Every structure is written in C-alpha cells, then in structure tokens.
Amino acid sequence: MLRLRNAQPSRSGRIGRTLLASALLTAVAAVPAVAATPQTAHAPAQVRKETSTSAHQQVAHFYGAYIDAVSAEGGGKLATALRTFYLTPGLRSQLKTWEQRNHADGVLRAQNTPIAFRVTPGDSGAGHTWSTVRLTWSGGKHPTYSYLTVRSDLRTGKISGIGD
C-alpha cells in the first residue's frame, strides 16, 4: 500500500483527511470484535490467515491516519487518539521513553513526516504477526527510505512493538 501526499495540502484537504481518519477510527472499532470470534475446528489455518491479514491492514490504517494527523495543523489530539486506539498500553509507554531520549516521534522514528509509506506483511507466530513499514522521505530518481518492523498482537489486533 503506497500513499502519496502533496507537499503543501490545502486547508480543505487537511480537514477532509482528518475527517476521513476520524471516520476510519470509528469504522475500525468493529474489526477487533470480528477477529475475536470463536475459531471452528474445521478451518483453523484459514482463521489464522484472516486474522493475520487483518492485523497487517490495521498497521496500514494506523500509519495512513497517523501520518495525516501529524501532518495536519492541530492534528495532535487525533494523533494521540490514534495511538490510544491502535497501540497497546505497553508500547505507548515504551514510545514515551524513546521519544524523551531521542527527541523524535517514536512511531515514525523521525523528527519529520514521511511523504509516503508502504506496509508489507511478514511472518506470524507465538500470537504475533510482523509487518515491515517502508517510509519514503524524498522523491525523485533517488528516493530515501527507512524501514520499521511492526509487531501486532493477533488476539487484540493492536500494535505491540515498533523497531528499526
């Protein structure tokens, strides 16, 4: 999933994305309930795959909405709400410590905002699934990227770890 944004979005564009992020936050609230449905003995592998895919989609939804929120003027409250909804309490605590030590945004591992991102599913095991998030920092012939490894809890669908 690749999401590109204009360097200087109009005020109406920022408001529209903020409203869209709020709507996604509300709509995604139903996803953990679906992921928590009882597994049947007939198709456990299929249920696991669907849950894993759902977790990767949650990561993509979170990064898309979060990047828009931190880019928007006055988007701090939405960014905080997104962290509360998508991240485990333990991760939020770890991010706070990391941010104080590094003087940067712990979710993005940077002081500025990327121009695009892409989420790639990884392996799953021991109740977790991992995704690779590629953040694009510059465009042109030689774009600059950074990569994050994001761990999600399969039971809750929440993001439980972010690492370089």
C-alpha positions, -999 to +999 in steps of 0.1 A: +000+000+000+016+033-011+002+066-001+014+098-016+006+133-003+011+167-018+039+186-001+015+215+008-021+202+011-048+228+011-067+235+043-098+218+029-076+187+020-062+185+055-097+189+070-110+162+047-082+138+056-087+145+093-124+137+089-115+106+070-091+095+097-118+101+123-143+080+103-117+052+098-110+052+135-147+048+142-152+021+115-121+001+125-135-002+161-156-032+148-126-051+135-112-064+168-147-078+175-146-097+143-111-110+149-122-123+184-149-146+171-145-182+182-125-204+159-141-235+145-123-268+144-130-271+106-107-243+094-081-231+119-055-222+093-079-200+074-090-182+105-053-176+114-046-162+080-076-139+080-066-126+115-030-121+103-042-102+072-065-081+094-035-072+116-015-060+086-044-039+074-047-024+109-010-014+107-017+002+072-048+020+085-028+033+116+002+046+096-020+063+070-042+080+095-013+088+119+009+104+092-021+125+081-028+135+117+008+146+125+010+165+092-022+184+098-023+217+116-037+210+150-037+172+145-021+164+178-053+153+195-062+130+167-026+116+167-030+109+204-064+093+199-050+071+171-021+059+194-046+051+222-068+031+198-042+012+178-013+008+202-010-014+234-005+005+267+029-011+270+040+002+236+027+037+243+049+037+275+079+025+256+074+051+229+072+079+255+105+068+269+121+065+235+107+100+225+121+117+256+156+101+249+157+107+212+136+140+208+117+125+178+084+108+171+086+072+182+060+059+158+079+073+128+114+071+144+120+106+130+116+143+137+098+150+104+069+134+085+074+110+055+058+117+021+046+081+016+046+047+032+040+010+024+032-019+046+043-054+037+031-084+057+057-106+073+057-138+094+033-148+122+040-169+153+035-171+190+004-150+189+020-121+170+025-111+134+051-088+120+048-062+092+075-041+075+067-004+071+087+014+045+087+052+050+096+073+020+113+106+029+122+120-005+111+116-041+128+119-075+152+095-091+168+085-058+142+084-030+153+079+006+136+052+026+137+039+062+122+006+074+104-003+106+094-037+119+060-035+135+046-063+157+009-068+162-009-090+187-031-115+168-056-117+197-063-080+201-052-067+167-033-039+185+003-029+176+026-041+203+060-032+191+079-008+167+116-012+160+141-001+135 
